[in-house]
Amino acid sequence: MTLKDIADKVGVSVSTVSRVLNDQETKAASRKVKEQIWRVVREAGYTPNTVARELRSRRRDKTEKKYIACIYARTSNHRVDSFFSQLAAAIEYELFKNGYVMKYSIYAGGMDVETFANVLAGTDVDGMIVMGRFFDEQMREVVEKMKNVVYVSLSGTESANHDVVFSDAYKAAQSVMREFYRLGHRHIAYVGEKRREMRYKGYHDFVQENGLEELSADAEQTMDGGCGGTEKLLAAGQKFSALFCANDEAAMGAVKALRSHGLEVPRDVSVISVDDIDVASYFSPMLTTVHIPINELGKQAARVMIDRISNARKIALRVELPSSLSRRDSCKEK
């Protein structure tokens, strides 16, 4: 397949396809067009001409092309949030540059262990990159079926069986709580998932250590979840001047719920979240959030996978990337 073939399938110019494939951040196409281009690339197993020339020069056969599966650990195909969309795009772009093909995207959310095992059994790839927090029994299935596994997430679990690339969610949560505390807030609520969630643990531990009252709502980390979780807190008569949302999407939903009750951000309630997805700085008010280096997480996950395969590496790597607080408009002093 050539660039022209891809362009014809998508209905754009060859130059647009070229720009998208050579620059992940290009403004030459909309997100929808980019996704269509990458879907065609994935289905065709296309690799850049530069890579093809390199392969020929090394007298390698085309059958040596490497295929990777990307697993959305806790996401069903009808709901992929912005964090994982951005992460997957960074992974795919880095793989593509190095002559690897992301052959499958597997949405494991909602699958039981048996169904998930059957899906893996029918997946013929050289490696798997797992995005997001998996429960232990599912991760065991992946490791048993595949020797080349990279886990990329906000949870840096220790493992001797697979590589881990992460940015620490517990540290991110603690930085949120320290910022609220520094600004004089003592009634701090949390909205987000609680079971096996390091952001909640970071919140909970800080509250305990500083003698504060825990005000929390267990909620899905989506806009609807953030809205519903905040509604629960307000309906229960909880009084809080600060709200820690587990991610940016939940924060956007929380702002909507607060406004529906006549509360403005940050005048009445300060809000801080985690992720720093693209839209966070365009939302009103612009979200104060913990910046997770999403693109770099994706690039590093792909590079670790490539290194594992090309060098037949057996020793598991654990790579941590730092996060940082991005102060914007949704938070102020008490």
N, C-alpha and C positions, 0 to 999 in steps of 0.2 A: 504493500500500500504506500502511496506517495502523499505528499502534502496536498496535492490537488485532489486526490481521492477523498481525503478527509474534508477538505473545503467543500467539495460537491455534496457530500453527505449531510453536512451541517447547514449548508447554504450561506457560507461566508466566503470572503476572499482568501487566497493562499497566503497573502501577507498577514492577515488576521490570525490564521492558524499558526504561522511561523512565530508571530509575536507571543502568542499564548504559550507555545511549547518552549520558547526560549527565555521567557520572563514570567515567573509565577505572579508577580505583582502588577503586571501590565494593565493599563487602563484602556487598552485597545478593544476590549470586549466586555460585555456585561457578565455578571456571575453565571446567569443561565446559559449564555453562549459558551463560556469556559467549561461549564459542566458537560455540555453536549460534546464539545471537542474532546475532552478527556474520556468520555464514555466511548466514543468511536475509537480513540487510541487504545483504550483498554481492551475492547472487543477484538480489535485487529492485531493486537500484540505488536504495534508499531514501535520501532526504536529509531532514534535520530540517525541520519546518514553518517554523521561523524563516528558514531559508535559502530555502525555497520562496517565502515571502512577499517576501523581499528580491528574489528573481529576478523575481517578478511586478511588483514596484514599479518595477523597472528596464526592464520590458517586454522581458525576454529570453525567448526561446523555450526550451522544455524540451530541445530538441536541443543546447543549449549546455552541458549537463551534461558535466563532464570525468571521464574514466575513466583510472585508473592501474593498471598491472601491477606487482606486487612479485615480484622474482626472488630465490629462495634460491640463491645462486651455487654453493655446494658441498654442497648438501643434497638428498637424495632424499626423496620424500614419506613414506617409512616411518620417517624419523628426522629430526625437527626438534628441536634441543636447546633448552633453556630460554632461553638468550641470544637466539636468533633469534625464538622465540615471543614473548618480551617486547618485542623490538625491533619486530616486525611489528605487534603490538597497538598500540604507541605511534604508529606511522606511520598505521595505519588510523584510529585515533581522531582524530588531528589533521586528516587529510584529510576525514573525515566532518563535523567541526565546521565546515569551510569549504566544504561543499557538493560535495566531490569524492568519488568512489566508487572503492574498490579493487576492480576488476573481476576480476582474475586473480591467483592465486598460482602461480608457475611454479617447479618444483623442478628445477634444472639439474644437480644432482649426478649423475654417471654418464652424462650425455648426451654423445655425441660432437658435434663442431662441426656436422656436417651435420644431425643430428637437431635440435640446438638452433636452427639457422638456420630449419628448417622450422616449428618451434613459434613462433618470433618472427614469421614471415611470416603466420601465421594469427591473430595477436593484434592486434585493433583497439582501440588505446588512444591517449591523448594524451601519456602519459609513462610511463617505467619507472624504478622505484627498485630498484637492485641492492644486495642485502644480502650482505656477506661477500666474501672475496677471490676474484676471478675471475682466471683465467689470461688472458694477453694476447689470444689468438685469439678467445676467447669474448666478451671486452669489445669487441673490434673489431666483431663481429657486432651487438651491441646498439647501438653508436654509429652504425653504418651504417644500421640499420633505423629508428632513432628519434632525433629531434633533441632531445627533452627527456629527459635521463638524469641521475639523481642516484645517486651511488655512496656507500653508507654502510657503514663497516667500521672495523677497527682498523689499517688500512694507508692512510696518506695519500699515495697516488700522485699525482704531478703530471699534469695533463691540461689541454689547451686545448679539449677537445671535450665535456667533461661536468663537472658539479658534483661535488664531493667533500665529504662530512661525515664526520669521523673522530675517534677518540681514539687516540693513538699507542701501538701495541703495543710498539714498541722501548723507548720511555720507561717503559712499565709494567714490562717485563722488567728494565730497569736498576734501577728502584726496588725490585723484589723482591731482586735480587742485593745491592744496597747494604744492605738491611735484614738479610739473612743475614750479611753481612760484619760489620756493626756489632755483631751479637749474638755474634760470635766463630766463626762457622761457616767452615770452610775446605774441607771435603769436601762439595760441593754438587752434587746430581744434577738432571737435567732429564728430564721425561717429557712428550712432546707431539710434534706434527708438526715436521719439520725443513725440508722442502723449501719454499722461498719463505715461510717463517714468521718474521716479525719478532720474535716472542717468543723463538724459538730463537736468532736472530742477536744479540739483546740479551744472552742468557745466554752465548753463545759469545764475544762480544767482551769481556765482563767477565772471564770465565775467563782469556782470553789476556792481557788487560791487567794482571791481578793475579797471574800466575804460578801459577794453580790447575790442577788436573787436571780435564779434561772427563770427566764421567760422564753419558752421555745415552742415552735410548732413544727411537727414532722410533716414535710410537704415535698412533693415532686419538684425537682429543680428545673422547672419550666416557667414560662410567664403565667400560665394558669395556676401552677402550683404556688408560685410566689404570691399571687393575688389571693388565692384561697387560704394559704397559711396565714397571711396578714389579717384577713377577715376573721379567722379563728381567734387570733390574739385580741383583736378589737372587740369581738363579740363576747369574749370572756372578761372584758373590762380591764384587760392588762394595760398598765400605764408605763410607757417607755418613751425615752427621748432619743434613743438610737436603735437602729435595726441592722443587724448583720445578716445579709442574704448570701446563701452558699454560692451562688453564681450570678452573673449579670442578668441573665434572662429572668431569674426569680426576682431580682431587684426591680426590673421593669414592671413586672406584675404587681410587686409590693407597692410601688409608687402609685399605680392605678388605684389600688385598694385604699390607700391612705387618702388620695384625693376625693374618692367617693364619700369619705367621711369628713370632708372639709379640712383635712390636714395637708399642709404643704411641706415639701422637701426642698431645702433643709430647715425652713423657718420653724416648723413644729417637730419634725422628726428627721434626724440625720440618718443617711443610708450609706453603707459601704458593702461592696460585694467582692467577688473573686472572678478572675479570668482575663478581663480587659479585652473582650472581643471587639471587632472593628466598630460596631455600632455604639459601643459604650460612650465614646467621646462625641457622638452626634445626638444622643438621647437628651431630652430636656427634663430635669437638669442633667448636665454631663456627669456621668457616674464617677464618684471616687471609688476606686477598685484596686485590688491587688493585681498587678501586671504579671501574668504567666507568659513566658516566652514560647507561645504556641508554635510559631513557625520553626523556631530553633529546636523545640522538642521533636517535631516531625522530621526535620533534617537529620538530627542525631539518631533517631530511631532507625531511619533508613540506612544511614552510614554504618551503624552498629550491625545491622542485618547484613549489609554487603560485606563487611569485614568478616563476619562469622562464616558466611558461605565461601567467599573467595580464599580465605586463609585456613579454612577447615578448623576454626578455633573451637576449642572445647570448654575453656574456662569462661564462666559467666561474668559479664561486666555489669557494674552498677554505676550509672552516670546520673548525677544530680545537677540540675540547672536552677539557679537562684531566681526568686521572685522579688518584686519591689512594689511599694505602694505608689499608685498614681493619684495624687490629690487633685480633685476637680471641684465640682459645684454642689454635690449632694450631701456634703457634710460640713458642719460648722461647730464652733464652741457652744457648750451648754449655756 
